[in-house]
Amino acid sequence: MDRPAALPICGSARSARGLLLALLFCVPLLSGYVLPSAKVLQRWSRDGQRPTVGLPALVPVRLQGRDGQLYLDQNGNHALAVEGTRYAADAGPAALWRMLDLLLAPDEETAVAALEGAGVDLTRAGYARDDCSADGVAHTLGARGEGEAGLHQVWFGRSPLRPCRMRVGGDEVEVGLPGGDGWPAWFRLGGGVLLEVAGAPVPAPSRPSWAVPAVSPFAPDRSAPLGDWRRAFDPSRP
């Protein structure tokens, strides 16, 4: 009697391996296991790619195609100037400023302090779907998944492991992939406003006059009403 052909068996084996890999991927989600926030931050601090920069520093940027500078300093005292208009870090897009605090954190302890300062409850963690990760799944720190969108939270893509989204109150920022120097290529603010990183940071020997903390946020005139800061970069807004 002729021996049965081996090809169907091999094909069946390949299908079984594919099924096994899919099950291994889904088991953490199906079993309810969630990687704790501390473990995510520990792995990122150990293995993640983060910007290397001495503070204070100036970073050339483009905001909706307009040239500007981003000032980075200790304790979250960042600021932004675009074509002569200055914007302070004590209001405006809070998620951007807090994301910068996280990216600039030199170690796990500082990262924890930055997130707690942003109101992120690190006792809460979960998973969410997000294209920022090659496998389509992100860790959510400060929320137990997509259903808690109203909480202060940060998302880490799993592959590669990196912070890719932050929500602070009603404000949100998305973060692009890091380049060779560890800096994300861009930050997407509320309303789709795009802040692009245009070059490497340079040391700032002193704080620029436009970066004083008391500057009225996102309005060149302190006496003028703030309104929606995004109007400054989108002429189509009423």
N, C-alpha and C positions, 0 to 999 in steps of 0.2 A: 504494500500500500504506500502510495506517495506520501511524503512528509508534508504537513501543512506549511504554507508560505509564512515567512517571518514578518513580512511587511505590516500586516494588520496588527500583529502583536506589538511591534515598535510604535506604530501610530497610537495604539491604545495606551502604551506606556507614556508617550509624550502628553497625551490628554490627561492622564492621571497626575503627572507632574505639574501640569498647568493648574489642575483643580486644587492640588495640594498647596501650591504657592498662593492661589487666591484665598484659600481657607486660612492660611497663615497670616495673610494680610488683614483678613476680616476678623480674626479671633479677638484681638483687643477691643474692637468696637462691639462685637456681639456679646462678649463676656462681661462688658461693663468696666473693664480695666482702663484706667486713665493714668497716663504718665503725670506725676505731680509737677506742679510749677517749679519746685526747687530742682527737680531732675532736669527739666528742660533748660533752665538757666545754667545749671552746672555744666551740662554738655555744651551749651553754646559758649560759655566762658572758656571752656577747655579747648574746644575744637572749631568754634565758629570764626568767621572772617569779620573782623571789626576794623574801623578806621584807626590808623595810628597818627595821632596829632598831638602836639604840645599846645596847651592853652595858655593865654588866649590866642586865637587865630582868626584869620579872614579867609573865606572860601569864595571864589568867583562863582556866581550863579546866573541863571536866566529865569525870569519869572514871566510866563506867557510870552517868551521871546524877547523880553526886555532885560538888558544887562543890569546886574546888581551885585551886591556883596552880602554874604552871610557872616555875621560876627558870632563867634563861639567863645563862651567864657565859663568859668566855674559856677556851680550852684544854679545852673539853668538860666543864667543871665545872658541869653542870646538875643540877637537883634538882626534886622534885615533892612537894607537900603536898596531901592531900585530907582535908577535915573533921578536921583535927587530927592526922592520921597522916602521918608524913614518910617519904619514900623518896629514897634517894641515887642518884647517877649512876655510882657505881663498881661497880655490879652490877645485877641485875635485867634489864630488857629492853634489852640492849646495843644492839640494832638501832635502837631509838628514839633513844638518846643520839647514836649515830653519824650517824643521819639528820639530827638537829638540827645537828650540826657541819657537815654538807654544806650544808644550807639556809642557814646563817648565814655561809658562806664568801663573802667580798666579791669574790673574783677567782678565776681559774682555778688559780693556783698554790696558793692556800689550799684549794681544793676537792680538788686532787690530794693535798695533804698530809693532809687529813681522811680521804680514802678509803684511802690507804696506811696511815694510823694504825689504820684499821678492819680491816686485813688484806686489802684488796681488791687483787688482782694486776691492775694496769692493762694488762699486756701481753696479757691475755686479753679477748676481746670476741666478741659474737655477737648472735643475735636470739632472741626468744621470743614466744609468743602471749600477749597480755594485753589485757584490756578497758580498761585505763587509757589506752590510746591510741585515738584515733578510728579509726585504720586497723587496729587489732587487733594491732599488732606493736610490741614494745619492744626497745630496745637493751639488751644485757646486758654490763655492765662487771665484769670479774672472773670471768666464765664464758663458755664458748663455746656458750651456748644452754641450753635447758631440761634437757638431760641431765646438767648439772653442778650439780645443786641443792645439793650438800653444800659447795660452796665459798663463801667470803665474797664477796658481790657486791651490786651495786646495779643496778636496772633503770630506764631512762628511757623513758617513753612518747614516741613520735615526733611525735604530733599531739594536743595541743601538746607541745613538748619540755619534759619535766619529770621529776624523780626521782619514781618512784611505788612503789618497793618496794626494801627492803634486807634482806639476810640476813647475819647474823654468827653463825657457828657454827650452833647449832640454833635461834636466835632470829630472828624475822622481824617486819617492820613494813610495812604498806601505808599509802599516803599519799593523801589526798583532793585534789581539785582546789583550786588556790589561789583565794582571793577577791581583792577589789580591792586589798588591802594586801599581797598576795603570800603571805600565810600560808595553808597548807592548812586546809581546813575541819575535818579530822579526821585522826587516826592510828589505824589498827586494829592492835592488838598481838596477840601469840600468844593462841590460844584465843578469838579474837573480841572481846577486851576493847577497848572504844571510848574513845579520848581525844579529846574535841571541843574545838576552840578557840572560846572563848566571847566573846572581845573582843580589842581591840588591846593590844599590849604597852605597858607604862608603865615609865619609868626606875626602877631600884632604887638608891636612894642608898647602901645598904650591903647586905651579904649577910645574909639573914634567918637567925635562929638555927636554924631547921629545915633550912637548906640547907648546914650544915657538912659537908665531905667525909667525915668519919669516921662519919657516921650509918650504922647497920646497914641494908643495902638491903632494902626491902620487908618490914620487920618492925619494929614499934614498940619491941620489947624485945630488946636485944642478946643476952640470955641465952637467948632462945627460938630453936628451930630454924627455919631459913628455909622449908624445904619449897617448895611451889609458890606463887610470889607471886600467881598468879591467883586463889587461894582467897579473897583479901581482897576480891575484887570479884564473886565468883560463889558465893553461898551453897550452890548445889546441888553443888559439888565436895566430895568426901569429905575 
